[in-house]
Each structure stands twice: as structure tokens, then as C-alpha cells.
Amino acid sequence: MENSDINMTKLQSYPIPSEPWHYMFHIDLEFGNVEVFVHTLEAMRNEAAELHVYGVYQKGN
């Protein structure tokens, strides 16, 4: 998303052993606005086969 105030700080890909040439991704995101974050997650859900959120943490100062 353009100008979403979201920063991807980490991206890791992992092959899915049971599905050749398919991968899952783990990402870490930083955000300043919860509403923008929720909107971004919904946009990501529309593009991904699956999306799991394992935790949301307040950014430190």
C-alpha cells in the first residue's frame, strides 16, 4: 500500500514441503496507526491464500 505508514522490518520465506514451489512467509511490520494497520491486513487477506497474525505489539520509543 502506498503511503500506509507501515514498515516491513523482516521478511522470511519457508518452503512448504508437501507443496512443491509453494512458500509461506513470515513478516514483521511496524505501524503508527492501528486503523491503517487493520486496513492493510484486510488488503493482505484479499491477496493471500492464508494469513495468520501471531501477535501485535506496541512499538517502543
C-alpha positions in Angstrom: 0.0 0.0 0.0 1.3 3.4 -0.9 1.8 5.9 2.0 0.3 3.5 4.6 2.8 4.3 7.4 3.6 0.6 7.6 7.3 -0.6 7.7 8.2 -4.2 6.9 11.2 -4.8 9.2 11.6 -8.5 8.5 10.7 -11.0 5.7 11.5 -14.7 5.8 10.3 -17.3 3.3 9.9 -21.0 4.0 9.1 -23.8 1.5 6.0 -25.9 2.2 7.4 -29.5 2.0 4.1 -31.0 0.9 3.5 -28.4 -1.9 6.4 -28.1 -4.3 7.1 -24.5 -5.4 4.8 -23.1 -2.7 6.1 -21.0 0.2 4.9 -19.4 3.3 6.2 -16.0 4.5 6.8 -14.6 8.0 6.9 -10.8 8.2 7.3 -8.3 10.9 5.6 -4.9 10.5 5.9 -1.6 12.3 3.0 0.8 12.2 2.0 4.0 13.8 -1.8 3.9 13.3 -3.9 0.9 14.3 -6.7 1.8 11.8 -4.1 1.9 8.9 -2.7 -1.4 10.1 -6.1 -3.1 10.2 -6.9 -1.8 6.7 -3.5 -3.1 5.5 -4.2 -6.5 7.0 -7.6 -6.7 5.2 -5.9 -5.8 1.9 -3.3 -8.5 2.5 -6.0 -11.1 3.3 -7.5 -10.4 -0.1 -4.2 -11.3 -1.8 -3.1 -14.3 0.4 -4.3 -17.9 0.5 -3.9 -17.7 4.3 -3.0 -15.0 6.7 -2.3 -15.6 10.4 -1.5 -12.8 12.9 0.6 -14.2 15.8 0.8 -11.0 17.8 0.5 -7.3 17.8 2.8 -5.3 20.0 3.2 -1.6 20.7 6.2 0.0 19.1 8.8 1.1 21.6 10.1 4.7 21.8 
